[in-house]
């Protein structure tokens, strides 16, 4: 690989020139903080995955490039600097030694004052052409693809020709004249080199050099992708090559090469990608069985009534249109307008719409359930599928534009007469007007009235019975609809015949790579080809499900173009591999390490020193009785099994990433150890997920399986996960605590027999599959939670969160009884507990990042130390990381949302990635660390005692403190706060105070509902909230919400309400 010594901002580095890269990548530790631009960019790696890397401005001095450029910073790239195909880069030979002179160390971080012409020898990677420059003229550099073929001499060419087996037929034809069509062909040797003489009857002779197989790729690239080739089509590229070169099968190879050109595929105009024949839409013959809906707008100017949008509907059977003007397009307004329309014509069975948020929201789905109609969203970016309403929209907009020239702000007043005008005119496809098909009778309109005025002749008055009228109306409607149905069939055939004149059938297969026509990132009105993406499913002849990386979506085939992949060139070295990712300094959930033999027993269980001799003896007796459940070797439960259900029967097969040679032995040892343990077994599955090697803190390797692609098709298991806050709420009176951790919990759950093959992975020694539940499967947490619920079912005082179990009781007798019941259930489930992580009889324990005991709850000291040691964040990601760490303990910080508000503002979508750190941010940063450094303490709630809730509101937020009386002193149980919404900031004082009260009661609903509590406020009018007759509708509505709670309101002085007041103001 072309490497050289160079300098990055004055620091000596090793530089790799990577012609397969299109950017610059540098080692992050070599870049000063002030060089970062604050921008995070996506980078796509060789394996198809993507990473987000920060961008920095650096100065590179190397034989390949010298100057300032933008680079992406990676923690551990393969080399200190990786130079891709950027403007001004050179391509020196790989066998040339590149060293910089000593004066390069003294360069400045600015461009040289004089930019001269830089010379470079022709290299095997590519050639750089430099435009001649004069003083003050910017140097322009053009890149031209090249290859090792430039070093070929006649002797080497002769050797390549004779060794090439594909040219054997050419050598055997030397001296023979071959007549082919209107030309004569003859193969000759000139100075030992094979040529092909092509003599046409209508043109002069052409001497073509016969190209061996190893040099053909270079000829193809030069003829198609070269600076003087211009990416022309198949015929021109073929003609250019045949002027000088020839080899057997040249035309077929040129065709494949040009069709697989990535640049040509991405830049082909949309109209050159053949459209498929027009699909057949079902003919709807029942009025208002299917309705198409859409939204027009925003329209300018806004009408005098404030309307900016129009909701339009068209019946697919009668073409009967309707339209309603709307000021906005919230789903609530759309739903109300639809109900108003349906009240006149009836509720349809199906509604066709695009995929706008107003039509796909949860509220619209609920409306479809209540009214029993089916939503039929069309494919994205293909409005032709809803062409009926789209065509009506165009007609309606044109009519409005022409009618409201003199009074444009009254356009919504023209809707009703324009709809009448559209409804009374016969529809071209049906031959009848929408009025005729809907009502089955003559509709008197302006033209009829004019005729009556001129002729003084009205309609014939006929007297009919009700029965006769109904029978005649039914017959007329039947005949009219039948004729309209026949006319519509004729119109569809005519339209399809016209559309299909330039259409050509196309089909895609599952697994094909496709380019997708999507709006440009910079302009939504410009469509560009993006991808390639993978086809996951074929829904119909024209609709395909495509994997977009982060999600899947349905697209019409006219938006898809098959991507022709070019096979990798044999003369290029693939130097990409799986990089070893170092673990982050923060704590991560530990994956289990295998243990073939038992190294830990029940004697390794920690028994609390605070227990007396009798209590310790009782514990030892229990441990000896149930000694078999304490082991560092995992068991095998018979209570549950992991069954994987997928949404597709298509096997998920992800190619294994290249694994570095340095870790081959360690990976294979880990695999063989898992095989000996019985965790995995040999497999012949069509599924395969790749191995990822992660470097641990101690330097050892951790083997992980990347199940991301499999998880995309796995059906979610909705087993509820326990809530941590509910767990802590039950620990108020507990005096004795015991905690346990199951040994490699996931590996104690067997895989279902029909699901094992889905967990297959590949190693150097073959294909294997898991016999027990692996880490990384999406449903694994739910399966293990279900197992734990079965283990602790019916045992009081036992709390669990995944494989962590806590037993908390108020008496020792109850504690030992609970321990024995729990141990018995563990034995019945054939499970094992890790002895070294077990603790029995403590008065306080560390559990889920908290310290529990003595009736209080406090953060874990180690975590608080990490918060204290946290450095000032520089990027948006680092701010989110800090807020995530402190937010875990937000219940300990009064008014956390208000305190952290300046920092949360830095994480907004439009905020720069490199944060602009000001003094107020530093003050908040220090305040949060200070609030948590004091070791805040909360009392564990006692559900038997009365709760006291204090609330308060400020101009920006509301706050609350939940307290209980303990030893004649009020102690906080929990804090809560939130910022006011923009509309809530405009509430009056009494309304804000009432909002704080209602919100706080609902926030602590799990503690307060069904119990009598005291509500304290420093706003005296709220003391009458349950007694007064309210004229304020908002206060009245809140008082109705509070009716289901049993509480008394007490007024306290503002000076006494320090907790809630602080939380709302800070």
N, C-alpha and C positions, 0 to 999 in steps of 0.2 A: 504494500500500500504506500502511496506517496506521502511521506512524512518528512518533516524538517524541524530544525530548532528555530525558535523565533522569540518574540517578546510581546506580551500583552500588558499595555500600560506600564512598560518598563520592567516587568517581571519575566524572567526566562521561562518559556513554556515549550511543549512539544505540540506541533501543529500537524493535523491530518487534512489532506486535501481530498474531500469526498465528492466525487462527481455525481453521486446518486442523491445528494442533499441539495436543497434549494434555499438554505439559510445559513446562518452562522450560530454555532453552539459553543459556549465557553463554560468553564468550571466556575460555579457560583462563588466559591471561596476566594477566587482571584479578582473579583470585581468589587470596587469600593461602593459603599452604600449610596454616595451622592451620584453615582453614575446611572442608577436605576431611573427609568422613565415613568414608572407607575403603571405601565400597561402590561396586561397578562394576555398572552397569545396561545392559541391551540396549536399543538404540534402532533402530526400523525407519524407514528413509528412504522417500522417495516412490517410488524405483525398486524397492522390495521388498528391498533389501539391508539388512543389520543391522550396527551398530557397537556396541562396548562403550565406554561413557564413564564417567568418574569422577563421583561425586556430591559436591556441596558445599552448605553452608548460607550463603546470601547475603542481603543486605538490598537490596531494589530500591525506588527512589523515582522514580516516573514518573506521568504522567497516567492510565495504564492500571491501575497497581497500586502499592501502597505497603505494605511490610511485609517480614518475613523469610519465606523460602521455600527449599525444596530445589531445586537446579538441577543440570543436567548440563553438564559442561565440555567444550567442543570447541575444537580448536586454531584453526580459522579458520571460524567461522560467517558467514553472510551479513551479520549485524549483530552489534554487541557483545552485545546482549541480545535474545532472541526469547521473547516471552511467549505461551504457549499458553492453552488453556482450563482454567485452574486456579481454585481456589476464591477468589472475591473480585476477579477481574479485571474491568475495565471495557472497553467497546467504543466509544470516541469516533469521530466522523465522520472520514473520510479527508481531507476538505477543510478541516478545522479545524486551526489552528496550536496546538501544545501546547508550552508553555514552563513551566518550573518557576521559582518565585521563588528569590531568592538564599538565603533561609534554608534551602532544602532541602539546601544543601551542609553545613549545620551539624548535620544530623540525627545521631542515635546509632544504633548497630546493634542496637537493641532496639525492640520494638513501642511505639507511643505509649501513654502512660498512660491517656488518655481516648479511647475509641473512639466517635465520634459517628456520626450518619447521614450517609452520603456520597451526594451527589446527582449525577446524570449525565443528560445529554440523550439522547434516543433517537437511536441511531446506525444507519447503514446495515448494520453487521455483525451486531449483535444488541442486545438490550435487557437490562439488568441490573436485577432487582427486588431491593430491599433491604428486609429485614424491619425494622420499626421497633424500635429498641433503646432501652433505658433504661440508666442507670448500672449497671455491673456485669453487664450481659447481653451475651452474645457475639452479634455481628452475623452473621446468616445471609443468604447471597446465593444467589439462584436465577437460573440462566441460561436465557434464552428465545431460540430462533432467530428471526432477523429478516432483513430484506433492504433493498436500496435502494427497494423498493416502498413503504416508509413515507413517502417523499417525494413520492408521486404525488398530484397535484391533479386536479380534474374536467377542466380543459382538457387536461392531459397525457393523462388516461385516454381522453378522446374521440379524441385524435390517435392513440393506440396502437390503439384499436379499428378506426379507419378504415384504418390502414396494415397491419393483420393480414389476410393472405390467407386464413387458416383461417376467418375470420368472414364471408367473402363470401356464403355461402349463407344466413347469418342476416340480413344486410342485405337480401338479395333477397327475403326472406320477410316484410318489414315490412308491416303492414296485412292480412296474410292470417291466417286461422284454420285451424290444422292440427289435425285430429282424430287422436288417437293412443291406441289402446286405450280406456281409460275416462277420458280427459282431453282437454282442449282446450289447444292451445299457440298463443301469439301473441307476435310480436316487435314492440316499440314503442320509440320514441325519446323520452326524457324529458330535456329540457334538453340535447339533443345526445348523451346517453349511451344506449347500447343496453341494453335489458332484455328479459328473457324472462318473459312472464306464463304461469304454469302453473296452470290451473284444473281441479281434479279433481272428478268427480261425487260423490265421497264426502268431500271435505275442502275447506277454504277455499283461496282463491287464494294463490299464492306468487309474489312478484316476485323474480326471479333476475337478478343483474348478470352480463352476459356478459363473461367475463374474456379479455383478449388473451393471446397465447402467452407474452410476456415476463414476465407476472405470475403464471403458473399455478404455477410451482415454489414461490413464496412461499405461495400459498393451500394447496398440498398440504402444505408443511412445517408451516404453522400448524394445519391440520386434523388432522395425524397426530402430529407431533413436538412441538407446542407444550406449554407448561406446563399448559394446561387441555385438552389433547387426550388424553394418556395412551397413545399408541401403540396405539390400538384397532384392530380388524380392518377388513377391506375394506368390509363393509356399513355399519358405524357411521361410518367415515370418509366414505364416499360420501353417506350421509344428512346428515351434518353440513355437507358442502359444498353439497349441493343445496338446503339450506334458504335459502342466500343467494346462491350463485353457480352459473354454468353455462357450459360451452363444449362444442363438438362433440367427442365421444369422451371425455367426462369420466370415465365409469365404467371404460373400459379403461385410462385413464391412472392413475386411482386404484389400480386393481388392480396395475399394474406398479410403482407407487411403494411401495405397502405391502409387496409381496412382496420388493422389493429393499432394504427397510429393514435396515440392518446390525444394529441393536439387537434388532429383532424376530426376526431369523434366529438370533441367538446365544442368545436367551433362550427360544426355543420349547421346551416340554417334550418329552422324548424320545418319549413315547407318542403325541404328535400327528404325528410323522414316520412315515408309513406304512411298515410292514414289508413286505418282499417275500414272495411265496409260498414255502412250504417247499421247499427243494431236495431232489433225489433222491440219497440215499446209495446206493452200490452194495450189493446184497445178497450177503454173503459166505456161500458154502455149503460151504466147505472149512474144517474146524476148524483153528484157529490159523494161518490164512493171514494174517489181520490182527488185531493186538492193540492195544488202547488202554491207555495207561499214564498215571498221574498221581500226585501226591504230596499227602497229607493232612498238615497241620500248619503250624506247631509246635503240639503238643497240651500242654495244661496240666491236671494236673501231669505232670512228667517221671516216667516209670515207675521202679521200683526198679532196673531194669537199665540206666537211663540213656537209654531210647528216647524220642524226641520227635516222630518223623515216621512215616508209614506209606506205603510204596510200594505202589500198587494196580495191578493189571492185569485186564482183562476181554477175553475172546475175543469177537470180533465175530460169529462164527458160532454158537457154542454158548452164549454168555453166561456161560462158565465164569470165575469170579473167582479172584483170588489176591491175597494181601497179605503184606507183610513189614515188621516194625517196625524202624526205623533210629534211631540216636542223632543222626545228622546227614545232610545231603543233598549231600555232596561227590560229584562224578561218579564217583570210584573206588568209593564204597559203592553207588551206584545201579547201576553196571555189574556189580559182584559179585552184588548181589541179583537182577538180571535173569538172569544166567547160572545162578544157583541155581534160579530159576523155570523157565527153559527146559530145564534138565536133567530135569524131570519130565514136560513136555508137548511138548517139541520147540521148535526155533527157528522163529519166524514169518518170513514174507516181508516184512511191512510192520508198522511200529509207528507208531501215531498218538499224538501228544503235543502239549502246549502249547509255547510258546517260552521256557520257563524255562531258566536257564543250565545246570542239571544235564542237560538233554536236548539242548542245542544246542552244547555245548562240543566242542573238538577231540578229546578222549578218547572221547566218545560217537560222533563221526563215525568214529573209528578202529575202535571196537567194531562199528559197523554194517558197515564194510568187511571186518573179519575174519570176522564171522558171516554176511555176505551178506544183510542185511536192509535195507530202504529206510525211511528216516525220513520221516514225513509230518507236519510241523508245521502246526497249525491257524492261522487268521488271528488277529492280536492282539485282545485284549479281546472275544473271541467264543467263550466256552467251550461254547456250544450245539453247535459243530461236533464236540466230543468229549463229547457228552451221555451216551453209554453209560456211560463210567467216572465222569463227574460225578454221574450219578444213583446209581450204586453207592456212591460216596463218601458221599453224603448218607444212604443207608440204613445203611451200615456205622457211620458216626459216631453215628447215632441208636441203633443196637443196642448199641454200646459204652457210650454214655451211660446207657442203662437197665440194663445188666448189671453195671456196676462202681460202683454207688452206694455200696456199703458198703466197697469196697476200690479207690478210684480210682487208686492208684499201681500196681495190677496189671493195668491195662487191656490191656497187650500179651499177657498170658497168656490173655486171652479170644479172641484173634484166631482161633486154629485152630477151636474149637467154633462160633464165629459164622460162619466161612466154610462149615463143614459144613452149618449150618442154612440158609444162603442157597442152597447148591448143590443141596439135595435137594428144594426147593420148585419146582413148575412155573413157568416164566417166562411172563408174560401174553402176550407177543407171539408166542412159539413154541409154547406149549401143552405143552412138555416141560421137565423140570428139566435144569440143566446136567450133572448126573450121567448122566441118560439119554442125552443126546446125545454125551457124551464116551466113556462106557464101554459103552453099549448093553446094559446088564444091570441087574438089580435091585440097588439099594444098600441094605444092611441098616442102618437107623438106629434112634434111640431109640424111635420110635413102633412100628416093627416088633418090636423086642424086647419092648415092653410088651404088644403083642397076643399074642405067643408065650407070655409069662408068664401071661396071663389065660386063654388058650384051650388051653394045653399042646399046641399044634400047631406043628410046625416046617415048614420048606419041604420040598416034595416033592423027594426025591432021585432024580435020573435019571442013568443011566449012559450016556454018549455017548463016541463016539470023538473023538479030537482033530480029525480032518477034519470030522466032522459038526458039532462045536461051532463051528469056525471058519466053516463055511458058514452056519450058522444065525445066528451073530453078525454076519456081514457083511450078510445079508439084513435082519436086524433094524435095524442101523445105517442101511442104505440107506433103508428104509421110514420110520424115525424122522426122518431128516434131510429126506426129501422132504416129509413132512407138516409138519415145522417150517418148511421153506422156504415152503410155501403159506400157513401161518398168519402168517408174518412179512410176506409180501406184503399180506395182508388188513389186518394191523395198521398197516402203513405207509400204506396208502390211507386208512384210518380216521383216523389221526393227521394226515395232510396235509389231509384235508377239514375237520377241526376247526380246525387252525391257520390255514388259508387263509380262514376266514370273514371275518376282519378284515384280510386281507393284500391288497396292491395291487401289481401289477408296476411296477417302476421301473428305469430304465436311465440310465447316465451315458455320456458320450462322452469320448474322449481329448482333453485340453485344458480340460475343464470345471473351474471352480472349485468346491470343495466345503468344507463345514465338517465337522470330524471330532470325534466324541464320544470324549473322552479324560478320564482322571482329572484332577481339579483339582490345581494346583501345591501347594495347602495341605492337601488332604485326599484321599488316594487312593481313598476310598470314595465321593466325590462326583464325578459325571461332568459335564463342561461341554463346550459346543461351542467348538472352537478352529479357527483358520484365518483366512482361507481358504487352502487348499492346491490344488495342481494334480494332476489325474488324468493319469498317464503311460501306463498300459497297462490293458487289459481282459483279465484272465486267464480269466474265465468269466462267466456271466450274473449272478453274485452276488459275485465277487471282483475287486477293482481295486487296481492299484499306484498309490500316492499319493506325490508328492514332498513330503517334510517339510522341505525346505530343506537340512539337513545330511545327510540320508539318505533312502532310499526304503523303503517298507514296504507289505505286502499287507494290505488290510482288507476285511471283509464290508460289503456295501452297506447293511445295517441300521445301521452306525455312521457312514454318510456321508449328508450332506444337501446337495443342490445349492445353491450360493451364487448368488443373483441379484445381479449387479452393476448398480449404478445408474449410468447415463451421467453424465459430469461436467456440472455446471451451467454454462450458457453465460454467466451473469452473474458468474462468479468468475474471477479472474485467477490462473493457475498461475505462481507466481513461483519454483518450485523449479528447480534446474539442477544440472548436474554441477559439483561444487566442485573447484577446482584444488588437488590435494594437493601439498604441499611435500615434497621428499625429506627423509628423516631425516638427521641429521648423520653417522650411522655409514655405513660403506662399503656399497654395494650393487653387485651385478653389473651392469656397464654394458651397456645395450642399444646396438646398433650405430648409428652415425650414417652416413647415406648419403654416398657419394662417387661422383660421376659420372665424374670424371677421376682419373687416377693422380697422386697428389702425393708418394708415397714410393717409393723404389727400393731395390735391394740395397745401395746406398751408405749407407743409413740404418741398416743393421744394426750393432749395437755389437760391436766386436771387442776382446777383453780386452787391456789395456795390458801385462799380465804376459807375454804371448807374445813370443818373439824375432822377429827380422826374417824368418827363413825360415818360421816358423810363420804369421806374419801374411800372408806372400806366398802360402802354400798356401791359406789361408782366402779371400783375395781371388780367387784363381784359381777355387776352388769356387763362390764367389758369382757370378762373371761367367759361368761355364758354366750355372748354374741361375738366372740373373737373372730369368727369366720367372715363377718361383714366388713372388717377393718383390714384393708389391704391396698397396696399401690398397684395391684393388677386388676384391670377392669373385669366386671362380671358380665353376665348376659341375661337381661331381663326377659321375662315371659309375659309381661303386662301389656306392652305395646310393640309395634313394629313400624318402621318408616316406609310408607308407601308413597311413591311419586306418581302423580297424575299429570299428564301433559295435555296441552290444547291441540297438539299436532302429532300425528304418527310418524312424521318425517324424523329420522335420527339426527341428532345434533352431533356433528363431527367437526371439531376445531383442530386445525393442524398444530402439531407440537412446535412450540417456539424452540429455536436453536439453544441448547444448553451449553454454557462455557465448559471447555475441556477440563478446567481446573476443578470443577465440582462433580464431574461424572462419577467418580468413585464414591464420593459422599452420598450422592443421590441414590446410587445403586445399593449401597449399604442400608440406607433408610428403607428402601423398597423391600429388600430381602428381610429386614427385621420385621416389617409390617406383615410380610407373608408368613414368617415363622410364628408371629403372634396370633395369626388367624384373623387379622383385621381385613385383609384383602385375599383374593384368590385369582388364579388365571382366568382370562375371559376371551371370548370370541365375539364380543358385542359390536354392532355397527356404530354405537355411540363412542365418542372420545372427547375428553376435556384435557387441556394442556397442563403440564406441571409448571409451577413457578417456584424458583428457589429464592428464599429470603435469608439474608445474613443477619444473625442475631447479635445482641450487644457483646456477648462473650466470644464472638468470632465463629461460632458453630453455625451450621446450616439448618434451616427449617424448610421442610417440604410442604408445599401447599398445592391444592388443585384449584384451577380457575374455572368455576362453574357458572360464570356470568351468562354465557350463551344458553346453557341449559335452563337457568333460572328464568329466562325470558318466556319460555313456553311451559313452565311449571305452574299448575293451578295452586293458588294461594290457600293455605290452611288458616282459617279464621279462629282458631282456638284463642280465647282471650288471655293476654299476658297480665300477671298480677301487677297491681299498682303499688308503688313504693310508699306513697303517702298514706294509703289505707293501712298498710302494714305497720308503719310507725305509730298510727293512731291507736293501735291496740296494745301498746307497750307501756302505758302510763304507770300501772301499779307493779309491774314486774320487778322482782328482786334477784331472780336467778336466771342466767342466760347460758345457753349452750348453742354452739354453731357447728355445722358440718358442711363438708364439700365433697361431692361425689367424685370418685376416681375416674378421670377422663370420661365425663358423663355421656357425651354423645356416643362414644364407642362401647357403651353398654346397651345400646338400642340396636337390635338386628334390623337389617334391611329386609323388606318384603321380597319374596322370591322373584316376583315379576317386575321388580324395580332395580335389582342389583345391576343389570346390564346398562342402566342409564348413568351409572357412576363410573364408567370405565375411563381409564387414563393409560397413557403409554410411557414406558421407560425403555432403556436400552436393552433390557432383557425380555421385553414383550408387553402384551396388553393385559391389564389387571382391572378388577372391579372390587368394590367395597362389599364386605359381608356385614359390616356394621355402619351405622349412620355417620357419614363424613361431615366435617366442618365445611361450611360454604353453601350447603343446600338451603334454598329459601324457606322451606317448610320445617327445617330442623328445630328452630326455637319453639314453634308451636307443638311439635311432636314431643319434645322433652318436657314442656310445660304440662301437657296432658299426662305424661308418665308421672310427674311429681304430684299432680292432683290425685291420681289413683293411689300413690304411696301414702299420702298423708290424709286421705279421705277418712272422716270420722274421728280424727285425733285432734282434740282442742289444743290451743296454745302453740301450734306449729305453723310457722310462716315460711314461705319459700319464694325465691326469685331465681328461676332457672335451676342451676345445680347448687345454689347456696341455700341452706336451711337454717332457720333460727327458731329455737324453742325458748319461750319466755313465760315464766310463771311467778306467782307471788309467794308460794310456799314451797319448801323443799320436798315435801311428800308428793305434792302434785307434780313437781318437776321430775322426780324419779319415775313416777307412774307414766308420765308422758314419754320419757326416754325409753322405757321398756316397750311401750306400744309402738313407738317409732322404729326401734331396732327390730321388733318382730315383723313389722311391715316391710322393712328393707330386706330382711332375710327371705320373706315370702316372694319378694320381687326379684330375687337372685341378683341383687345389686351390691356394690362395694363402696365403702366410704374411705377417703384418703386420710390416714391417721394423722399425718403431720399437719394437716389443715383443720383438725378438729379440736374443739375446746369445750370443756364441760364445767358447769357450776360457777361461772364468773359473775361478778356483780355488774360488770360493764364489758362490752365487747365492741370490736370494730366490725361494722356490717354495712356493706354497700356504700362505702365512702363516708360513713358517719360513725360516731361513737355513741352507743346507746347504753343507758344504765343510770341508776339513782334517780329515775324519774325525769331525766333531762335528755336532750338531743343536741349534739354539737358536731361541727365538721371535724373530719379527720385531720390530725396535726400535719401529717406528711403532705396532704394536699394544700393546706394553708401555706406551708413553706414554699411549695411550688409557686403559689400565687404571689408570695412576697418576692421570690427570686425572678419573677417574670420581667423580661426586658420590654422596653417601649416598642410597640408594634410599628412596623414601617409600611406594611401592605394591608389591603382589605382582608386578605385571608388571615393574616396574623391578628387583626382586630377581632374577627369572628372567633378565632381560636381562644383568645383571652376572654371574650364575653361568654363563650361556651363553658369555660372552666369556672368562671365566677357565677354564671347563671345556674349552675347545678346547686349552688347554695343560696339562691335568691330568697328562699323562705327565711333565711337568717338576717337578711339586710332590709331594714325598713325602707319602703318606697324604692325598691331596686330599679324599677322601670324609669323613674324620674332621675335618679342619680346617673344611670348609665345612658340616658338619652343622648348626650353629645357624642358618645362613642358609637351608638347604634346608627346615628346619622351618617357616620363614615362608611357604613356598610350598605348604603342604599344603592340601587341599581345604577344610577347615573353618577355616583361618586367615583372619582379616579381610583385606579387600582393601587397606586402609590399614594398613601393618605397624606393629606396636608395637615400636619400636626401643629396645633396652636396651644397657647397657654391654658385655655379652658379644658382642652382634652387632657393635658398633663395633670391638671388639678383633679379631674374626674378619675383618671387612672390611679393617682395616688390615694384618692378618697376611697375607692373600692378596695384597694389593697389594705388601707388602714382599717376599714370597717370589718374586714375579715381577719385581720391580724390580731384583733383583740380576743379572738376565740369566742364568738357570739354563742349564746346558749338559749335554747327554747325548752320549756317544760313539756314533757310528754302529756298529751291530753288525757284527762280522767273523765271517761264517758259517764260516770255516775254523778259528777259535780256539775253545778250550773256554769254555763259559759257566759262571759260578758264580752260584748262586741262594741268597740268604739270606732266611729267613722268620722271622716272629715273630708272637705273638698276645698281645693284652691282653684285658681284660674286656669291651671294647666293639667291637673291630675286629681284623682281621688285615691284615698288610702283608708286602710282599716287595720285594726289590731284585735285578734281574738285572744282573750285572757281568761284565767281561772284563779280563784283565790286559793293560795297555798300558804299555810301557817300565817294567816291574817295579812298576807301581802299578795297583791295582784302580780302574777307572772305571765309574760307573753307565751302563747302557745303557737301562734303563727302570725306572720305579717303578709299583707297583700296590698298591691297598688297597681294602677294602670294610668296611662296618659288619656286625656280627654280627646275625643274625636273633634275635628274642626267644627262640626255643628253643635257639639256639646259645650264648646267654649262660649257659645252665645247664650247659653241658658242663664236665667236669673239665679241669684244666690240661693233662694229656697229650692229651686229645681236642681241645682248642682248638689246641694246637700242631700236632697231626696234621692238623686242618682247614686251618690256614694252609699247611702243606706241600703237601697235595693240591690245594688251590685255586690256589696259586701255580704249580705244575707245569702244571695245566690252563690257567691264564691265559696262560702263555708257551709253550703247546704248539707253536706254529709255529716257535719257535726250538729247542726241546729235543727234539722227537720225532725219533728216528732218529740222535741224536748222543749221545755220552757227555758228561755234565756232572757238576758237583760241587754237592751240596746241603749248605749249612752252616746249623746251628741251634745256639742256646745252650741247648736242652733236650736233655740227654744221653740220656734214654730213647729218643728218636727215632732215635738212631744204630743201633738194633737193629731198625728197622721191617721190614727185609727178611730178618732172620735168626731172630727170636724166634718162638715159638709164642704167638699172641695169644689170650687168653681174652675180651678185649673185642671183641664182634662188630663194633662200629663201626670200631675200628682195623683189625681183620682185613679188613673190606670195603675200606677205603682202601688197605691194603697190596696187595690184589688189583688195584686200579686202577693202582697204580704199577708193576706187574709188566711192563707194556709199555714202560717207560722204562729206559734204561741210565744209571745214576748211582751215585755213591758218596756216603755221608753222612759229614760231618765235624762234629765238635763244636768250637765256638768259645766263648770267654768272652763273657758278656753285655756286658762293656765294649767288646768288639770288634764286636758286632752292632749298631752305633749306627744304621745306616740303616734296617734292617727294624724295630728296636725303636722308633725315632722315628715310623715310619709307622704303627705299631699303637697308639701312645700319645699322641704329640704333647705 
